[in-house]
Amino acid sequence: MNNYSSMTIKKLHPLPVEKIKILQQKSLLYRRTIVQMIYRAKAGHTGGSLSCVDILNVLYNHIMNITPENFTEVNRDHYIHSKGHSVEALYAVLADKGFFPIKLLDHLEKHSSDFIGHPTRSVLGIEQNTGALGHGLSVAVGMALAAKKDGRPDRIFTVMGDGELTEGSIWEASASAAHYRLDNLIAIIDRNTLQITGRTADVMNMEPLEAKFTAFGYAVRHVDGNNVEELVTLLENLPFEPGRPNLVLARTVKGKGISFMEDQVQWHHRVPTEAEYAAALLELEQAEKYLEKADGHF
Amino acid sequence: MGISNLEIGKTNLDTFAQTLMELAANDRDILVVTSDSRGSGRVTPFAEKYPDQIVEIGIAEQNLVGVSAGLASAGKKVFVVSPACFLTARALEQIKNDVAYSDHPVKVIGISAGVSYGALGTTHHSLHDFAALQAINNIDIVAPADNFETTQAIRAAVHHPRPIYIRFGKKPMPDIHAPNAHFEIGKAIQLTPERERSDVALIATGETVAPTYLASRELEEQGITCCVLSLHSLRPFDEESVRQAAERSSMVITVEEHSVNGGLGSRVASFLMQAKIFRPLSIVGIPDEHTITGSQVEIFNHYGISPQGLSQNALNLLEKEAE
């Protein structure tokens, strides 16, 4: 059974309910795109893409000023996908935003394709090659510093995995983000509590994360990272505290939206079988129908 | 081509810092990024004169290079200045992914390169940087020989379209070139007159060019003709100059302040073999062993990177061929 029965839309936010609903529909569309491209390619990082896709959805469709039209300009918001292995979520969102035809995703991880298993600048809409963990935040600090130096209002967003936080470079970058008072930097942790070996806390316990990030000088906020309405509400209020870099601990569920993938470590990079694929699509279809029916019953 | 008077000039390090000061006066997009290395990099005056154009990162080389990539992505002309030993080892993955792979034209400046830190030991030596960076595509590699080459390399780097690594030491260098010499990244400079035939081709890079040139003068005095190349760029690698120097010579000696594995000598050997230019070859550098302790010049002398050592090496090679 899927968990969309909990998908009631509470009116937390002045954003019209219809707009929230559109974002929720997009999340379902992206989940469908992710599962489809991974099933067809027989490769990909299913769980992490499904956990972070609502964050990307809200960033690209509501918060960030990044479009195919302004992408070649410097004067806009910027995004770095530091947890590069979850590239399928980014591909799904960028295709929907019109950066490239969605059909190109049929070439995921195929010979000589630009659509490889990690983000590269060969794909329009992506501005930094990632894949080795712990790199995105430093590059984002550099971009945020450049914006400050040039007096540009641009904001730099990056999404990191929680398994990634054991990389020492994250903490080097954090010190510099606070030192340079980069309140135009927004670091979002996709806190799904799983990494390839198991629970993040069992592999290497980095808690208390809030205390650590706060001690490093961030303005830290918590959010349900799979709830678009909560994400909208939080991210519309940037910076959280002037003069401090922003850090969002986004509670998410790995494999979110497909019941049998949720919170299961094996779905870190498992590819669905034919039967699992059909079941996943069915769940998404049911969720879409539920959302459609929810119209007017907020 | 033009040989100056070989008088001792400034250090390449000071030349670098001064050149950057001049360039920054007219270009506010030039940024220097340091890892508590402004003193070592002689850029303290730069920081005082252009406080908005220096970014201090502290002793954190991975972040140093990552931040530099981010600054460069926003159009800044970034010179990241840090001891070569740390920059190209601790931050190698950032150079590979954030700079080279992501195609941000950061200017990676490795100061106090090779064995410049002498007796401070292997932690402070960079004898791996050519090897490591030659195995990473999309980053050019330059080791200037003297103040002239340093100035030219730094000037060229400002608008260089690709990532570039420039490494040099901190010892005063003799002026090898006349100020009107021609410098181009990727083009070797021949220090000896054009000749149809030479006994020995001596191909050197960086701060070993000076002792190599002096060795050639000793050899010439003994009637042994030499073709000396300052091959300041390992990438782009000037195949044409190396081909011509080797084809016109009976044997080849390469000289570098780097491990004998994976640097200039390996590159030259690989090229010549594949081009079917077969010549007796001696690769002079730091051998595959725990490096002897001592100052830079003591280490050079120990491993034969000296006028005497190199001319003796040439004589031995000639003698062996004559047998």
Interface residues (C-beta under 8 A of the other chain):
Chain A: V74 T120 R121 E127 Q128 N129 T130 G131 A132 G134 H135 L137 S138 V139 A140 V141 G142 M143 A144 L145 A146 A147 K149 D150 G168 S169 E172 A173 A175 S176
Chain B: D52 V55 I57 G58 A60 Q62 N63 V65 G66 V67 S68 A69 G70 L71 A72 S73 A74 G75 K76 E93 Q94 N97 D98 Y101 S102 D103
